[in-house]
Amino acid sequence: MEESNVLVEVFLPVILLLIMFGMGMTLTPRDFANLRKYPRAVGAGLIGQLVLLPAVGFALAGLWGLTPALAVGLIVLTACPGGTTSNVVSFLARGDVPLSVALTAFNSCIVVFTIPLYAGLAMDVYSGEAVDVPLPVARMIVQVFMFTIVPIGLGMTLRALAPAFCKRIGPAYDRFAALGFLFILLAIVWESRENILAMAAVVGGVTAVLAVIMTAIGLLLGVLLSVGTRQVITLGIEVGIQNTLLGMVVAGTVLNGVRGLDGEIMYMPAAVYGLLMFLPALGIIFYGRRRFGTALEAAG
């Protein structure tokens, strides 16, 4: 196995499990109950993430004329939830963090079904002559379940059993997981630098446009539904920022070789998007901090 394959197929999934476990340590059943407090905002967030985001992904993949592997990778990316990154960005932008956490928690569970659904549809649309090869939907559901619900559930269980311990190790654990992901990502970028540079020229434009469009759609949904400003900020972030790590694992590992598609190509849209998605987010952070001031002022 080549070194880059080891990074994608072994170390990257391990880091994902650790990060999702850490996310679970920040959640309680109350976070799921919070969904009832934001009916319009939650509805807008779910529609934006589960329906509009994949729809825009399909449209852009066709408009850009992407190869089957890149098109499927882009659709897998659009099917991913926001992840803990969106929670952090929402906090930095003085958005509604409980809403962000609730949307992330709910979507991290529902992607067990939506990722296989959209990935299968993308395979049927873009895989060309290999359409007769069946998609391993059951295996995908099990693997996505293992990468999302299981570590999140274990993290929540640990928090329920030892809340003081989780609170004490939380900051150090988050730094460890973030640095681990950064190290693996940089290693993958270095090992695949020639492919990434080549692919950046191909998918850089489409991923940048996707990030801008989806952030704008999230903000517009909030404005049209007349929710609070902090909730509008959170919707823009939740719809625009995706769990690119999950997208890389699913595209690079779970779907690698399915219908003859190369996982190292399929995870490129997620890898490039992971860098570009922060550009519109920076504008939201700047606005939110100017609008609401310090975190304590925002909480008030």
ABEGO torsion letter per residue (X at the ends): XBAAAAAAAAAAAAAAAAAAAAAAAABBAAAAAAAAABAAAAAAAAAAAAAAAAAAAAAAAAAAGBBAAAAAAAAAAAABBAEAAAAAAAAAAGBBAAAAAAAAAAAAAAAAAAAAAAAAAAAAAAAEAAAABBBBAAAAAAAAAAAAAAAAAAAAAAAAABAAAAAAAAAAAAAAAAAAAAAAAAAAAAAAAAAAAAAAAAAAAAAAAAAAAAAAAAAAAAAAAGBBAAAAAAAAAAAABBBAAAAAAAAAAAABGBGGBBAAAAAAAAAAAAAAAAAAAAAAAAAAAAAAEBAAAAAX
